[in-house]
Amino acid sequence: MRDVLAWSSDPADPTPVTAIRRAGLATQAWAESLARYSTEDPRMQANIFFGVRLALASLWDPIVLDAACPPAGTGFDPARLLAGGTVHIQGTPASQETIGPLTALLVDEIIEIGLQRAATSPGGRLTPPLGLMLDEAANIAALPRLPDLFSYGGGSGVFLMAVLQSLNQARRSWGEHAAKAMWDAATYKLILPGVSDVRDLEDLSKTAGEYDEPTASVYTRGGLLGAAASGPDQVSTSLRRRRVLEPDEIRNAPLGNALLLPRSAPPTWIRLQQVDRRRDGAQLRADHDAYYPHERTSP
């Protein structure tokens, strides 16, 4: 990658064209295309290579570049991960501009190799399956293929959990239609307390559905001037449609509760379990303290 970064700064350097030509017949078209770019009008050339440099911008950080160029035999192998294991990729919203593209590239490579392996596996599914737990999915590194993966990943043995602060984050990162497709394809939607966007609350209320509420109307027959009733009261019953959950019920959900919206079952309120009350709570706290000694949670 150090060589690629250097080539991106010098469009006239013939080295990449030569290297691609040596790679074989299948890459000759790439070589000729790159050779044409190197002789373009300087203004056109600047526009083309601006996009190249933008794609490689994260590598200008020396720490990121070092991580992308490990010594031989020490690099990360996605194929080994797919045989069983876990990889933790951490970042912050503030670091998205620097490491976001590299993070997205790494996760996307894992997904791609997983899908390729699934295509040649019995039943077209990965065994063991590949789980992607994507916290802050729109902030850390918004994967371009994520909306599509929601629709076809499950059939290949790739299951997803994407955590978003709001649906507006998804709309901003993937666009209105892609965000809706991702929402519709999710098998389970878990809504935590704190939703305040009026549009989202209305959509959630509609998603929860409606029911028929019986209402009774009583008609009383009375005589003139307070005379005794001339007949029995009449009671009629009718049905009116009501929402299962009103927007304010969702907005005002108590802390510790969450609204579960399965794709093919009624909505359900669930109670979230506190971490320290789990059977493995002590181990989780110890692991946290070991990794973040300045944020100790254990007494």
Phi, psi and omega in degrees: 000334176296320178294317180299319179297319178294318180297325182294342180267354183221087182301337183276352181293119182280354186303312181296324178297316179298317181296320181291321179297325180286344185288341178133174185297326185296340184253007183297323180297323177297317182298315181294321179297315179294324179296322178294320179299324184290346179247011179293166171304137184308323181290318177295320180299319180297320179294318182295312185282345172298318177297323178296313181294326178295320179294332183258010187303323183297335183283352177286346173281120184303324180293317179294319180297319178298320180294329181277352182232064181289157175301154181304133177086359182245001183286167180282132181246104181302328181298323178292322179299320184292344176283347180138130181142183182221138172238134179254121179245117185245150177194179178229157176304327181293333182266005185300317183297327183276308187251354181306310180300321180291321177297314179298320179297317181296311181295320180296324178294320176299315180297315183298314179295322177298317180293322177296318180292323179297323183297335181253010181263157177303129180076002180069025183232145177288139173224114359289159180292160178259120178255130179246108179260098190254087175283143184051050187300330181268341185268317186283305180200102182284106181290123182302326185272002186302313180302319179292324182296330177298329184275327184241351184297319183301323180291344179256004181085022176248114180248148190237147165224109181251127181253125180234147175289327179198163177292335177297328175300316180295320179296320180292322185277323186242353182097159185301309186289320180294321178296320179294320179297321179295317179297315182293328184279343182295128181291321178229139176239126181245117184255116179272162179299153175110358178295129183231348181291126185298318180297315181295318179298319179295318179296319179296320179298318179292323180297325180294339174094186182229168175215165178269122178254120178289139176231142182249138175239132182247126177248119183257129176268125179232153179280174179287145175053041175078014179293167181300151180301137182272002179184169181289156175296151176248132180242127177240144181243135177224169180246142173228147182278131177230151176283142177298319179225127175277155181306320182290334176294322179288317181296323185265019179301135180296150175300142182095349176253159177212150179261120179260123179244092175289155183290329185228038178207162181296155177294151183219134170277133179235156179258124181280141180270132177292143184302317184289353177260357176286157180298330179259020183300318181297320180292322178297318178295319180296319178295319179298314182295326179291325182274326180237074184298337180277357179235049186299137177249343180277150180294000000 
